[in-house]
Amino acid sequence: MTATRGPCSPWDAIYCCDLTSIDSPITTGQALQVATEILYNLSGQIFDACEFTIRPCRRECNDDAFWGGFGGWGTTWSYGGFGFWPMPALIGGNWFNLTCGGCGDTCSCTALSEALLPSPVSSIVSVKLDGVTLTDQVDYRVDDFRKLVRLGGESWPVCQDLTLADTEPNTWSVTLAVGEAVPSLGQLAVGELACEIRRSCVTDCGIPRTASSVTRQGVTIDMVTITELLRNGLTGLRWADQFVATYNPRRLMAPPLVFDVDGENYRRTNT
């Protein structure tokens, strides 16, 4: 994967203009890409769905515990039981000493086998275990937009061979899309902006960006210059500015970040 500082892909657009009459697919695609980059940044870099593959780690009960590897006080490893010390667990025909047999949950009477994913998860493309693609809602589900829960009474692997491709035995991978989907207003906005960009490329009736007024056929129109608009995070277009005002009213440059000081519970591959 190549690192980028912009959106992962052009947004789906709702067009209120005709982009097919005089445009080539290349021109149309470039206009949409540029419009996406502009609105992605003006909206605070909130909306995007980036797809990538990770090699996750199973979540253990002491992930959030104060006492490190000895498990937390009252850590539930099975219904009605508590695991303050490592407990034996039979997984895949082998015995392992874990801080608990499975992770308890305040809403569940039974143990849950989970893996933490990057958040928020937009969609799961595939989950592979030993090279076999698992079935959504049969073999796994996603809770809280980041918890990959194993179903059917099975557990996620304790470890895997990271030197092998995810098509081989003793491997485990998740391909997912992370980020917030572009709302309908954003799709309308990016289509509107793409139309304007296309027009500026194929017509000669554009207005100079520094103009503050224009007179045509005896009619004078006073305008805000593009410099002033961009300084305020606006474009001068109806739907584009409505989109920015709705989803980024404070004109944030980027969404707030949360740092996990304990480290990630997955490995992002091919980055």
PyMOL commands that set and color helices and strands:
alter all, ss='L'
color gray80, all
select helices_A, chain A and resi 25-42+68-70+184-202+226-231+238-247
alter helices_A, ss='H'
color red, helices_A
select strands_A, chain A and resi 50-56+76-78+81-82+87-91+94-98+103-105+108-112+114-116+121-129+132-133+140-143+147-150+172-178+213-216+219-222+266-268
alter strands_A, ss='S'
color yellow, strands_A
deselect
rebuild
show_as cartoon
